[in-house]
Amino acid sequence: MPSSLFGILNNARAGMAAQQLQLEVASHNLANANTEGYSRQRVELSARRPLFMPEGMLGTGVGVMDISRSRDALLDRQVRSSTSDLMGDQMRFNLLSEVETSFGEPGGSGLGATLDAFYSAWSDLANDPTGIGTRNVLVQRGQLLTEHLQHVSSGLDTVRTTAINQLSADATRANQLLGEVARLNREIVAAQSAGNSAPDLGDQRDRALDALSGLLDIEVHPQPRGDVNVTVGGISVVDGVSAESLSVSAGAGTWSIQTDAGFALTAPGGTVGAALRVLHDDLPAFRTALDDLARGIAETVNAAHSGGTSPNGATGLDFFDVSGGLANVTAGTLSLDAAILADADNVAAGTADGGGGYQPGANDVALAIAGLRTTGSAGYLAGGTAGEAYRGLVAQVGLAVSGASTDVAAGETLRTAALQRRESLVGVSTDEELVSVIQFQAAYAASARIVNVVDEMLQTLLSIA
């Protein structure tokens, strides 16, 4: 049977329907040109199956195959990897900056100035070993030193609490996003099983995955049905329409993120990994150095002071309280001995005379302790001075903050580049869409013109009949 006018009409109708759908998708793109996370959509067209006619294979018009998104899995992986690194670096930088602030350095209000003033008070006592006012000032300087050490220790505790709270908040947020990915998997699979594409649902899922990548270093594995599986360090957290629930586990000063199945995320990355790094590596190192500094100060001052005799005739007294054992002293618990707090005349400036009695003018103990400012000591100070140990700690903190800041700057550059590469693919160009609109409009008008031509031909045919 030769081709008919109605076959031509059918082709024109299919063309008009296809161009109308393309116009509808283009308008959707333009409406979402500034929508964050939106991926440009396009209609996938294909020639319909031809008919075998005596004259040859005759085309039957155009068919709509799918509505697809402009998306690339490699670009998504690069964006998510760089996001995980950057968010983790920013988290660590923020926490370490709080640690640095607690030291109050550099400046006259820092622990270094307080420590220097403490040794200066011993020098003043050496110059005036019988002055009660000088002793009172020394006791006050000693109290200020212990309070400042406690303040810095409290600052580390505050950062530790902040990191733990952030870890818990991130786990809660991750659970919300994991559940959302699983839910969207279910909806996308249902839509595609019914033969429908779901590009907007795909965008929602990708936005959830992008947000999740800031919390965890995720790997996304697309599946044939349209869903995705998500793993963290090889451990499954989303399997199709099922999502694991993450929880924070703590014990013996160690924290971890566990799944429902009992697997620990050993390399979580993102802000979760940064919080764990600060809790397990940075803070313990700072804490050990600070506590060793407190023990070193107590150890060296007490060693000299216990050999002296006070105006009250007391000998063998410690200046700092180490009654619980020097190893148990921390920066947060260091305090002056009760006898020193009760009476400044229990401060010994010098050693006893030949008969074991108090020597009013003796100042060798005060000189020895004042000399600790520049004389290194073994033990907890490891051959250095308290000032050197403190400056080493401040430098350690400063280097950690500087390194984190450098990581943030590098991470921002990498993430910006990755986002730009992805945006060049998925972003909506209003100029390109408007050009496409003109093309679709022209194609629609051409198909409509075919309808008019066939109508005229039918009118001619009917007039002959």
Buried (B, 14 or more C-beta within 10 A) or exposed (E): EEBEEEBBBBBBBBBBBBBEBBBEBBEBBBEBEEEEEBBBBBBEBEEEEEEEEEEEEBEBBBBBEBBBBBBEEEBBBBBBBBBBBBBBBBBBBBBBBBBBEBBBBEEEEBBBBBBBBBBBBBBBBBEBBBBEEBBBBBBBBBBBBBEBBBBBBEBBBEBBEBBBEBBBBBBEBBBEBBBBBBBBBBBBBBBBEEEEBBBBBBBBBBBBBBBBBBBBBBBBEEEEBBBBBBBBBEBBBBBBBBBBBBBBEEEEEEBBBBBEEEBEBEEBBBBBBBBBBBBBEBBBBBBEBBBBBBBBBBBBBBBBBBBBBBBBEBBEBBBBBBEEEBEEBBBBBBBBBEBBBEBBBBBBBBBBEEEEEBBEEBBBBBBBBBBBBEEBBEEBBEEBBBBBBBBBBBEBBBEBBEBBBEBBEBBBEBBEEBBEBBEEEBBBEEEEBEEBBEBBBEBBEEBBEBBEBBEEEEEEEEEEE
